[in-house]
Amino acid sequence: MNYRRFVLYQGTIGMASSMIFPFYILVLKNTGNNYAQFGWAYGLFALTSALTYPVIGRLADQIGDKVLLLVYSWAMALLLLFFPLVEEVWQVYLLQIMMGVLGAVQKNSEKRCLLVMLIKERPGKKLDNIMSGLLLERQLQ
Amino acid sequence: MKKIFVLISYLVIFALSVTAYQAKLSSPIAEDKGHLLPVALKSIASGTTDQELQQLVKTAGKNDDKLSIAGMQHSQGGQTLYPDAIMVDMKPYNKILSFNPGQKTITVQSGATWDDIQKYINPYHLALKVTQSQNIFTVGGSLSVNVHGRDIRHHALIETVQSFRLLIAEGSILQVSRQENQELFTSVIGGYGLFGIILDVTLELTDDKLYQYETKEVNYREYDSYFTKEVLANDQVKMHLARISVAPESFLTDMYLTNYLLAPDQTRLEDYDSLKRDSIIALPKFFLGLARINDSGKNTFWNIQRTYTMKTDGKLISRNNSMRSDSTFMDYDHASKTETLQEYFVPVNEFADYIDDLRSMLEKEKDFNLLNITVRYVEKNEEAVMSYAKEDMFALVMLINQGTSKKAVKETEAVIQKMIDLTLAHQGSYYLPYYSYPSSL
């Protein structure tokens, strides 16, 4: 994967998710009947993400980012088709868990992808800056 | 090849998702403003012409479909909802058909709101005779529940209706008035949409006048004699509205009231007759929000309402403006709670004893969240078959904050059934529209 493609990919994913986000909140609100359920839905997402992150990190080295990013894109494309059909709150929880796993796949692969590219392009240079930038991004999310 | 296969499979799943979603949409879940009765409907339909509505009724007849009729859906008792029925949304059927300023009559399609009519007739210095205190409701819906308002000289809405046309189940249209199909006239008005679709209605109007507020605080014991002597006997008083406290400090004892007197100088009407818009609602919304939370919130809300109302003494207002009170500040959006209304009628001379009994009953119900009670007057009117004003009555409208869970509904039901029993014991009656809490009709 070259740099140009990577930016295009990240841009598309970023745009898609920020376009979906407001409506996604509405879906959650309409399905749940109190705000605690809303919180749990997010909690499940974050928790599964955190738990699967190290596993996927190890996998990424074996499988490669391209495959993982493909898995992420297609799985998300499929998953989102189920959101309009959700009626019960447990279905939301289930989807949130799957999204949590996929979220970890995406975050892991994008970082690995970027690092690999950078190491190829300018080995040994400014990597510390990039790393702290990535860590900061992680903190902010 | 592989790519095309993936793409095609995705498109197939996409199409399946869309169809499944549309199937879900085609049996929409609807509820009325009480939010206690979500019902899965077959569909929601509407029409803007007689022919469209007629066609709708005929097709439903052929397919053996049930129809329910809906306006603003504030009647809260599920009258506008029926499982697997087609709900006819009357709101788009809202044209003003004819207006005769000389004879003071107007003919409107039943989906028109009071606001639509007020905007239309205000430039001619005419006003409605009877509406609710708020103007957001449709004419058809208001007719179906035979509303009353704060006017003490005109009473139930039925008095002001000259005639209407009714689309009946067979698909034909009947002219209904006190002369033609008289039986339908008295049963359709206050008939909850059970007899057919009210198409257009001819209403009597009256002159827009300038009123002057007169405000006063009274104790509930003095209220009925004050009302009879100072309000009813004084023909300058045209409208009247009172509130009785639900704040713990003065629970069901303190009252304040507003009389709308005919202003001495009617030439000043021009200065006051532009229709007011919704004022800034942040403050009343905030204080009502406090009242929902706890007792001290209720005390604050009551004190502020009272102080504010007492300050309006002497101010001037046009009749049209007095019949378009704010209601948006009462809008309430909560995931597991809702606000419902109840209305009880008690004969004028029973009022004080009734309030005493109500107080001793409600003081035991600590969890019953009663937010507001307004008091209006209705004169005996038994023209409608289902009449609430069996004699001259005070009408108490209660605003109740309650949960939507089964348990919460049961708890509210227990209290409300006690209140209804109490009302009946005082020769009173209750208004049917609201949620089916009463154990019998």
Interface residues (C-beta under 8 A of the other chain):
Chain A: K29 G32 N33 N34 Y35 W74 A77 L78 L81 F82 P84 L85 E87
Chain B: V6 Y10 I13 F14 L16 S17 A20 Y21 K24 A335 S336
